[in-house]
């Protein structure tokens, strides 16, 4: 595997799907979560990606499932 291939990461899912990005100078750590915030004319959209290794030993960011909304409380507790 070339040094360039080993220092890049591909995104899967969400708004960054297909993007390839160079990894930083620090050693990548599987399980690291990256949060992407998309600002536009509408509401803010946040997506999370988890870093891991693909079967071919390349790095990839996979879209994380959306977190469940906080339950509403009725003030009685």
N, C-alpha and C positions, 0 to 999 in steps of 0.2 A: 504494500500500500504506500502511495507517495506521501510525503510530508504534508502537502497541500490537502489531500483527502483526509488525513488524520486530524487536521486542525480546522475542519469545517463541520457544520451541523446543518441538517435539513429539517424544516418544519413540516408537520403533518396535521392537517385539520385547521379549522378556524380561519381568521382573516390572513394569517401568515402562511397558509398552505402553499408548499412548493418553494418557499424562499430558502436560499442557502446563505449562511452567514459564517464568517470566520470566528473561531473561538479565540478568546483572549489569551494572554500569556500565562495565566495560571492553569494548573492542571484541572480539567473538567471532572466533575463529581456526579456520578449517576444519581438520580433522584432530585437534583437541583430543580427548583420550580422558578420559571420566569413568568412575570406578569406583564402582559401587553395591554396598554390602555389606548383605545381609539377614540379620539375626540373629533367631532364633526358637528354639523348643524343640529343634529338630534341629541338624544341622551348619550352619556358616556358609556362605552362598551368595554368591559374588562374580560380578557381571556387569559387563561393560565396554561403553560406548557411545561411538561416534565421531561428532563434530559435523561436519555438512556442510550444503550447500545443496540444497534440493529443486529440481525443474524450475520450480516457480512462484516461485523465489527466496526461499522461506522457510527458516528454520533448522530442522534436524532432527537428533536423536540416533538413530543406527542401532545395533542390537545388534551387537557384534563377535563373531566366532567364538571359541569357548573355546580357550584355549591348549592345545597338546599337552602331555601329562604328561611330566615329566622321565624320561629312561630310567633304569632301575635299574642300578646297577653291582654287580658281584660282588666288588669290592675288589681285583681283579687289574688292574694297569695298568702 
